[in-house]
Amino acid sequence: MNVRQARPTNDIQESPPSAPIRLSRAGVTRSAKRVRLRTGAEEHHIRAEIACFSDLAATRKGAHMSRFDEQMNAAIEEIVERGGLDIAELATQIAVRVADAQDARRGEVWITADHPVTRRTPASGLQTQELYELTGVAVAGPDGVRTAVGVTVQGMNACPCAQDLMREQAETALRDDGFGGDDIARILARVPIATHNQRAKGTLIIGGPAPVALDTMIDIVEDSMSSEIYELLKRTDERYVVDRAHRRPRFVEDSVREMVFGVVRRLPELPDATFLRAHQANFETIHAHDVEAERSGLLGDVRRELMGVDEDAPQISLAEWLAAGPGPGGRS
């Protein structure tokens, strides 16, 4: 026996809430989708996780959660028909649709996806596939859309503090064995000095309308660490990575500074209004804790700081930059 389902007549989401308080955002997170993304000249069908939000008026009890998924699907289907978009463009398409569907002032979308890159190992030259995490962010409001793209890269850092202790110990031992000062200096310069290592996870986010090559961003993050790492390593590759890392010892703070300086040096075409966030977490091997460092703010402030002009510029966060919006009629 078929039971006819009555169509719901009450729109509970549109009913008044128990307390008339406006919410900054409400939405869905960790929605897994298969999307078609363009990275440079290539297109990939990859798994992505999407989070969508809108602000919520004080007069409305709830957001229409199903509409978030509807707008995600509509944007993804449009991409299939007309060709892949980059991750920031996809986030923009969804954010604009979300704001409209929710009758909201603001639509916010975060997309994370894996970016496969085929590389060669540093010594043996074998082909290996490395995965990097991409992030696309878009906030759509009445004045336009503000977007940012990011990459997250793993690498390794060699601790300079422990290495200095080991260098002092080696110097003392060599002197006790009768080596002279010049010979000691030559030996210590020739032989990598032991230290403890950390797995490093660096994230670089750049916000603004100017396009930035993802591969360049990945290179900037990798070069900020003591060494890049590889999924596949033969013995000659392992020797190369360990030697390189121990000849470039860096604190987590060094890596963040190098990341920021890498943006200044390698992307001079970016305008001063460009937002950047450089963050790194190092996972300790001889401690039970981990360590992190971060810098965020506008690129123009960083440039002036490097010139010694303005060392007290405000360091705005990504959330503050996104909330500020692009300005009337603009996109950034």
Phi, psi and omega in degrees: 000125180275131178258122181283125181275129178285140179285129180302137180255338182263132175262089186298324181301329182273357179284160182290143179282169179292329177231123184284075183237130179285139178257141179296320177196153173212145183175201183242149179230161175057040175274113184274130180222152170263119187234161178252109184243145175258127174234105186067233181269356185254155173237141180226142168266112187224162177278134179229152171251131185238137172240131182234139179219157167220159172286164184227125182294155180293344182268356185246133183291321184203163173279157176275093188298325181294333182291332176299311181294323178300318182287326173300309182298320180296317180293319180294319178296322178297323179295319179301322183287321187252358181111159185292150174249161171284170191294328178288323178293321177296315178300321179297313180303316182290318183299317179296316179296320181296314180301320181289315183293328181268001184051047186247162175286334192216132171242133184232133182225135174237130177235132172237139182207155176277141180242104181281134179229128176272126183228175174248139177293151194290333183246312183279341178073019179284150180280136179217149177257127177248143178250129176241148180268128176257149175229134172235132182232138175216138174235119180253131179219187183296337182262001180133204185233139174243131186231157175212151175234151181215160173228145174238128190229140174260147178200203178220149174238142174254130187287121180288334182291308179297326179295323178295321177297317180292326177295316178299318179296317180295320179298318179295316181296319179293321179294320178295333179274004174097007178284143178276171184300316181294318179295320179299315180298319180294318181295313183292333177283334185272326187257129176300138182265135183296151171196174176269151185250161177226136167287132184245144177228106184253141179233130176236124177240131179236128183242138179146172184283340183289130179290143178230132180291128181297322180297325176294318178298318178298315179300319180298315181292314181299319183289344180282346182265172177296321176201151168287164176235165184225146176293323179250126176222120167275176187298321179292327177290318179299318178299318180299312184296315181295317179297315180299315182298318184283346173267356179228059182295138182212137167288165173299326178294322177299318183296318179295318178297318179294325178297311180297315180295327177297323176296315180299316185284319188265346181233059183293342182283346181291137180289161181299333182283358179296136176268145172220148173225121177245123182222141175218140173242130176249133183259112190292154176249333181249006175233161176274350180257171173243171183228150181219158173210158185202150168220134175222156180152192180270143184298323179299323178294321178296316180299316179293325178295319178295332177274000180076018184272316186220096182268354183245026180295145179296140180253086184287151180273169177298319180298319179293319181294318178295320182292333183293333179076169186277351187094161185305126174069013188248176174220131178209000000 
